[in-house]
Amino acid sequence: MHVDLPDKLYYGIGEVAEAFGVNTSLIRFWEKEFDAIKPKKNAKGNRKFTKEDIKNLELIYHLVKERGFTLEGAKIHLKEEKSRKTLSNFDVIRKLENIKSQLIKLKQEL
């Protein structure tokens, strides 16, 4: 899964949920369940997600939604040393998917 968000410092929960195609309640739930998700909150208490949060959400989404991990399994996987390798592989896959989508767009424009 690669989310397509504009390049900026912070993202609101609504745009994050929309980018992932999920409800805001799931994003809040994952925030409580996974230590890797640490959005900043403004004075009103609105969550502001960073690019690092988005990257972690992509990995969690990949593990839970695409690979079928349980939440507990995903937590363990993230904590284990091999999660760094998965993250590296995941980054490569995400970049390749991005390149593929750009190539498809270029092909359609021909």
Backbone as CSV, one residue per row, in Angstrom:
resi,resn,N_x,N_y,N_z,CA_x,CA_y,CA_z,C_x,C_y,C_z
1,MET,0.846,-1.179,0.000,0.000,0.000,0.000,0.880,1.226,0.000
2,HIS,0.615,2.100,-0.909,1.302,3.386,-0.931,0.241,4.473,-0.907
3,VAL,0.313,5.316,0.099,-0.652,6.406,0.176,-0.105,7.596,-0.581
4,ASP,-1.000,8.319,-1.205,-0.619,9.476,-1.993,-1.101,10.727,-1.275
5,LEU,-0.197,11.338,-0.523,-0.517,12.557,0.214,0.360,13.685,-0.298
6,PRO,-0.145,14.919,-0.247,0.698,16.046,-0.652,1.912,16.160,0.273
7,ASP,2.962,16.754,-0.212,4.183,16.886,0.571,4.058,18.068,1.530
8,LYS,3.873,17.755,2.818,3.823,18.807,3.839,4.285,18.230,5.167
9,LEU,4.450,19.083,6.161,4.996,18.641,7.448,4.017,17.800,8.259
10,TYR,2.749,18.196,8.277,1.759,17.521,9.111,0.494,17.225,8.320
11,TYR,-0.159,16.122,8.720,-1.396,15.706,8.073,-2.460,15.498,9.147
12,GLY,-3.681,15.941,8.862,-4.793,15.719,9.774,-5.286,14.287,9.690
13,ILE,-5.985,13.860,10.713,-6.449,12.476,10.762,-7.421,12.160,9.631
14,GLY,-8.224,13.139,9.230,-9.176,12.915,8.148,-8.482,12.611,6.833
15,GLU,-7.452,13.388,6.504,-6.762,13.137,5.241,-5.930,11.858,5.303
16,VAL,-5.440,11.498,6.487,-4.703,10.242,6.640,-5.655,9.065,6.435
17,ALA,-6.794,9.104,7.093,-7.777,8.029,6.963,-8.242,7.892,5.514
18,GLU,-8.491,9.017,4.860,-8.937,8.983,3.466,-7.857,8.382,2.564
19,ALA,-6.608,8.753,2.802,-5.505,8.230,1.987,-5.389,6.709,2.116
20,PHE,-5.676,6.186,3.307,-5.602,4.741,3.525,-6.917,4.034,3.199
21,GLY,-7.970,4.799,2.987,-9.268,4.192,2.700,-9.885,3.523,3.910
22,VAL,-9.635,4.089,5.095,-10.173,3.533,6.343,-10.866,4.642,7.133
23,ASN,-11.547,4.256,8.206,-12.186,5.232,9.089,-11.165,5.866,10.026
24,THR,-11.449,7.084,10.467,-10.568,7.751,11.425,-10.464,6.953,12.717
25,SER,-11.531,6.219,13.049,-11.501,5.421,14.282,-10.421,4.347,14.223
26,LEU,-10.170,3.788,13.033,-9.113,2.781,12.902,-7.735,3.428,13.093
27,ILE,-7.546,4.619,12.563,-6.277,5.329,12.741,-6.045,5.607,14.228
28,ARG,-7.087,6.060,14.934,-6.967,6.321,16.378,-6.682,5.022,17.133
29,PHE,-7.333,3.941,16.726,-7.123,2.646,17.359,-5.675,2.202,17.177
30,TRP,-5.158,2.293,15.951,-3.767,1.910,15.701,-2.809,2.803,16.476
31,GLU,-3.160,4.066,16.629,-2.319,4.977,17.420,-2.199,4.477,18.860
32,LYS,-3.311,4.006,19.423,-3.290,3.495,20.800,-2.537,2.173,20.893
33,GLU,-2.665,1.339,19.873,-2.083,0.002,19.892,-0.587,-0.039,19.572
34,PHE,-0.109,0.878,18.744,1.272,0.838,18.270,2.054,2.057,18.750
35,ASP,3.126,1.791,19.472,3.979,2.874,19.990,4.635,3.681,18.878
36,ALA,4.775,3.101,17.696,5.449,3.773,16.588,4.637,4.951,16.048
37,ILE,3.345,4.985,16.352,2.482,6.064,15.880,2.351,7.091,17.009
38,LYS,2.967,8.245,16.796,2.969,9.284,17.836,2.643,10.643,17.234
39,PRO,1.400,10.864,16.821,1.081,12.173,16.246,1.165,13.271,17.299
40,LYS,1.531,14.434,16.837,1.519,15.601,17.723,0.068,16.052,17.824
41,LYS,-0.250,16.761,18.894,-1.600,17.290,19.042,-1.514,18.790,19.230
42,ASN,-2.418,19.510,18.556,-2.430,20.963,18.717,-3.228,21.333,19.972
43,ALA,-3.403,22.621,20.198,-4.091,23.097,21.410,-5.513,22.548,21.525
44,LYS,-6.158,22.304,20.398,-7.520,21.765,20.398,-7.545,20.252,20.580
45,GLY,-6.359,19.622,20.539,-6.284,18.171,20.675,-6.356,17.437,19.350
46,ASN,-6.338,18.185,18.235,-6.361,17.557,16.913,-5.014,16.908,16.625
47,ARG,-5.073,15.695,16.104,-3.848,14.968,15.779,-3.212,15.525,14.510
48,LYS,-1.890,15.624,14.553,-1.104,16.051,13.394,-0.042,15.002,13.151
49,PHE,-0.222,14.237,12.078,0.667,13.119,11.762,1.835,13.597,10.912
50,THR,3.028,13.104,11.228,4.230,13.437,10.470,4.445,12.414,9.363
51,LYS,5.425,12.683,8.505,5.764,11.730,7.446,6.219,10.402,8.047
52,GLU,6.904,10.466,9.181,7.346,9.237,9.863,6.139,8.434,10.349
53,ASP,5.128,9.127,10.884,3.892,8.447,11.287,3.239,7.764,10.089
54,ILE,3.212,8.448,8.956,2.602,7.895,7.747,3.363,6.649,7.302
55,LYS,4.677,6.728,7.345,5.513,5.583,6.972,5.208,4.381,7.877
56,ASN,5.092,4.622,9.180,4.767,3.555,10.129,3.351,3.022,9.904
57,LEU,2.420,3.912,9.603,1.054,3.469,9.310,1.021,2.605,8.049
58,GLU,1.820,2.968,7.051,1.895,2.152,5.838,2.394,0.746,6.153
59,LEU,3.401,0.666,7.024,3.926,-0.644,7.393,2.893,-1.440,8.186
60,ILE,2.218,-0.796,9.117,1.177,-1.475,9.905,0.051,-1.939,8.976
61,TYR,-0.369,-1.071,8.072,-1.410,-1.426,7.117,-0.964,-2.642,6.304
62,HIS,0.271,-2.608,5.834,0.823,-3.708,5.044,0.788,-5.018,5.834
63,LEU,1.236,-4.974,7.079,1.286,-6.185,7.893,-0.112,-6.717,8.220
64,VAL,-0.997,-5.817,8.641,-2.318,-6.239,9.121,-3.300,-6.489,7.978
65,LYS,-3.400,-5.561,7.068,-4.421,-5.645,6.022,-3.984,-6.479,4.819
66,GLU,-2.707,-6.383,4.445,-2.264,-7.078,3.244,-1.648,-8.443,3.530
67,ARG,-0.942,-8.567,4.637,-0.296,-9.845,4.949,-1.073,-10.665,5.972
68,GLY,-2.124,-10.092,6.561,-2.994,-10.841,7.449,-2.468,-11.060,8.861
69,PHE,-1.511,-10.236,9.302,-1.007,-10.351,10.664,-2.104,-9.970,11.652
70,THR,-2.102,-10.614,12.812,-2.939,-10.136,13.911,-2.274,-8.881,14.455
71,LEU,-2.997,-8.114,15.258,-2.387,-6.925,15.865,-1.192,-7.315,16.725
72,GLU,-1.360,-8.392,17.486,-0.271,-8.847,18.351,0.929,-9.282,17.519
73,GLY,0.650,-9.986,16.425,1.721,-10.418,15.542,2.448,-9.243,14.899
74,ALA,1.689,-8.233,14.511,2.292,-7.040,13.912,3.141,-6.300,14.940
75,LYS,2.657,-6.229,16.186,3.437,-5.569,17.251,4.763,-6.287,17.463
76,ILE,4.700,-7.601,17.547,5.916,-8.389,17.753,6.855,-8.197,16.568
77,HIS,6.296,-8.249,15.380,7.102,-8.099,14.173,7.802,-6.746,14.142
78,LEU,7.093,-5.711,14.537,7.681,-4.374,14.554,8.801,-4.264,15.579
79,LYS,8.662,-4.970,16.687,9.653,-4.884,17.762,10.888,-5.727,17.502
80,GLU,10.724,-6.771,16.737,11.858,-7.658,16.489,12.872,-7.007,15.567
81,GLU,14.047,-7.495,15.649,15.136,-6.965,14.815,14.827,-7.099,13.329
82,LYS,14.135,-8.162,12.943,13.862,-8.362,11.527,12.904,-7.328,10.964
83,SER,12.213,-6.581,11.824,11.306,-5.555,11.318,12.079,-4.487,10.554
84,ARG,13.336,-4.275,10.914,14.146,-3.312,10.164,14.344,-3.775,8.734
85,LYS,14.564,-5.077,8.560,14.716,-5.619,7.216,13.390,-5.499,6.466
86,THR,12.288,-5.815,7.138,10.980,-5.699,6.506,10.723,-4.263,6.099
87,LEU,11.082,-3.324,6.979,10.886,-1.915,6.671,11.695,-1.536,5.440
88,SER,12.938,-2.011,5.356,13.770,-1.723,4.195,13.141,-2.316,2.938
89,ASN,12.726,-3.586,3.021,12.070,-4.217,1.887,10.777,-3.497,1.533
90,PHE,10.043,-3.102,2.557,8.790,-2.399,2.344,9.046,-1.073,1.639
91,ASP,10.089,-0.350,2.042,10.443,0.905,1.386,10.758,0.690,-0.087
92,VAL,11.498,-0.365,-0.388,11.839,-0.675,-1.779,10.571,-0.981,-2.570
93,ILE,9.695,-1.801,-2.002,8.442,-2.155,-2.676,7.602,-0.901,-2.899
94,ARG,7.521,-0.051,-1.889,6.734,1.184,-1.999,7.291,2.077,-3.108
95,LYS,8.611,2.206,-3.179,9.225,3.026,-4.225,8.980,2.437,-5.607
96,LEU,9.078,1.107,-5.714,8.818,0.465,-7.000,7.358,0.633,-7.427
97,GLU,6.439,0.550,-6.468,5.024,0.765,-6.789,4.790,2.190,-7.267
98,ASN,5.487,3.146,-6.648,5.381,4.545,-7.043,5.895,4.726,-8.466
99,ILE,7.040,4.112,-8.777,7.606,4.188,-10.126,6.648,3.556,-11.128
100,LYS,6.069,2.410,-10.759,5.126,1.727,-11.645,3.932,2.624,-11.955
101,SER,3.373,3.283,-10.929,2.208,4.141,-11.159,2.577,5.342,-12.028
102,GLN,3.790,5.868,-11.861,4.230,6.984,-12.710,4.402,6.523,-14.149
103,LEU,4.944,5.320,-14.345,5.104,4.794,-15.693,3.747,4.545,-16.360
104,ILE,2.795,4.060,-15.592,1.458,3.834,-16.132,0.830,5.158,-16.562
105,LYS,1.012,6.188,-15.736,0.496,7.524,-16.103,1.140,8.016,-17.388
106,LEU,2.458,7.852,-17.484,3.168,8.270,-18.695,2.658,7.513,-19.919
107,LYS,2.460,6.217,-19.763,1.974,5.396,-20.867,0.592,5.868,-21.331
108,GLN,-0.263,6.219,-20.377,-1.614,6.676,-20.714,-1.594,8.009,-21.440
109,GLU,-0.557,8.794,-21.177,-0.461,10.104,-21.818,0.060,10.014,-23.254
110,LEU,0.627,8.875,-23.622,1.164,8.714,-24.982,0.076,8.542,-26.009
